[in-house]
Amino acid sequence: MRAVGGPIAKFILDIWEFIATTHGGLLQIEYPAVHDACCVAAMIDPTVFTTEKADIRVEIAGRWTKGMTVCNFEKMGGMHHFGGTASEQVDFRHTVAMKLDHPKFCGLIVDALERLTHAKA
């Protein structure tokens, strides 16, 4: 980002610094959250994530928990136990991002920034 330079890169870096310092202390995270950019990146290139199929439900009845998201992953070891939520959660139609390909993600961000910077020039 810094290597691209320009006002757009400065704006993005300023926002990320603000998020990192403001939310970083509250959430105890070292880097700024980039979940919005991750959603866009997944639309541009779905291979930016490693994904797993899962049954996802929001528990509101208080049977297993209360007000929490409960997931059962189709291929993840240790999730297919007898009884409890796993035996009932077998509708694996949701796709959950499990791992981000950081170099690919950063490449998408820098590429978009370069295109925006050159379009404004």
Contacts in CASP RR format, 6 or more apart in sequence:
PFRMAT RR
TARGET T0000
AUTHOR 0000-0000-0000
METHOD contacts of the structure
MODEL  1
MRAVGGPIAKFILDIWEFIATTHGGLLQIEYPAVHDACCVAAMIDPTVFT
TEKADIRVEIAGRWTKGMTVCNFEKMGGMHHFGGTASEQVDFRHTVAMKL
DHPKFCGLIVDALERLTHAKA
1 9 0 8 1.000
1 12 0 8 1.000
1 13 0 8 1.000
1 109 0 8 1.000
1 110 0 8 1.000
1 113 0 8 1.000
2 9 0 8 1.000
2 13 0 8 1.000
4 110 0 8 1.000
4 113 0 8 1.000
4 114 0 8 1.000
4 117 0 8 1.000
5 117 0 8 1.000
6 117 0 8 1.000
8 113 0 8 1.000
8 116 0 8 1.000
8 117 0 8 1.000
8 120 0 8 1.000
9 113 0 8 1.000
9 117 0 8 1.000
12 113 0 8 1.000
15 32 0 8 1.000
16 32 0 8 1.000
16 34 0 8 1.000
17 32 0 8 1.000
19 32 0 8 1.000
19 33 0 8 1.000
20 29 0 8 1.000
20 30 0 8 1.000
20 31 0 8 1.000
20 32 0 8 1.000
23 29 0 8 1.000
23 32 0 8 1.000
23 33 0 8 1.000
24 30 0 8 1.000
24 32 0 8 1.000
27 33 0 8 1.000
37 105 0 8 1.000
37 109 0 8 1.000
38 48 0 8 1.000
38 49 0 8 1.000
38 97 0 8 1.000
38 100 0 8 1.000
38 105 0 8 1.000
41 48 0 8 1.000
41 105 0 8 1.000
41 108 0 8 1.000
41 109 0 8 1.000
42 48 0 8 1.000
42 49 0 8 1.000
42 97 0 8 1.000
44 108 0 8 1.000
45 104 0 8 1.000
45 108 0 8 1.000
47 101 0 8 1.000
47 104 0 8 1.000
48 100 0 8 1.000
48 101 0 8 1.000
48 104 0 8 1.000
48 105 0 8 1.000
48 108 0 8 1.000
49 97 0 8 1.000
49 98 0 8 1.000
49 99 0 8 1.000
49 100 0 8 1.000
49 101 0 8 1.000
50 97 0 8 1.000
50 98 0 8 1.000
50 99 0 8 1.000
50 101 0 8 1.000
51 95 0 8 1.000
51 96 0 8 1.000
51 97 0 8 1.000
51 98 0 8 1.000
52 73 0 8 1.000
52 74 0 8 1.000
52 75 0 8 1.000
52 76 0 8 1.000
52 95 0 8 1.000
52 96 0 8 1.000
52 98 0 8 1.000
53 73 0 8 1.000
53 74 0 8 1.000
53 75 0 8 1.000
53 92 0 8 1.000
53 93 0 8 1.000
53 94 0 8 1.000
53 95 0 8 1.000
53 96 0 8 1.000
54 71 0 8 1.000
54 72 0 8 1.000
54 73 0 8 1.000
54 74 0 8 1.000
54 92 0 8 1.000
54 94 0 8 1.000
54 95 0 8 1.000
54 96 0 8 1.000
55 71 0 8 1.000
55 72 0 8 1.000
55 74 0 8 1.000
55 89 0 8 1.000
55 90 0 8 1.000
55 91 0 8 1.000
55 92 0 8 1.000
55 93 0 8 1.000
55 94 0 8 1.000
56 69 0 8 1.000
56 70 0 8 1.000
56 71 0 8 1.000
56 94 0 8 1.000
56 96 0 8 1.000
57 69 0 8 1.000
57 70 0 8 1.000
57 71 0 8 1.000
57 89 0 8 1.000
58 67 0 8 1.000
58 68 0 8 1.000
58 69 0 8 1.000
58 70 0 8 1.000
59 65 0 8 1.000
59 66 0 8 1.000
59 67 0 8 1.000
59 68 0 8 1.000
59 69 0 8 1.000
59 70 0 8 1.000
60 66 0 8 1.000
60 67 0 8 1.000
64 70 0 8 1.000
64 84 0 8 1.000
64 85 0 8 1.000
70 85 0 8 1.000
70 89 0 8 1.000
71 89 0 8 1.000
71 96 0 8 1.000
72 79 0 8 1.000
72 80 0 8 1.000
72 85 0 8 1.000
72 86 0 8 1.000
72 89 0 8 1.000
72 90 0 8 1.000
72 92 0 8 1.000
73 79 0 8 1.000
73 96 0 8 1.000
74 92 0 8 1.000
79 86 0 8 1.000
80 86 0 8 1.000
81 87 0 8 1.000
END
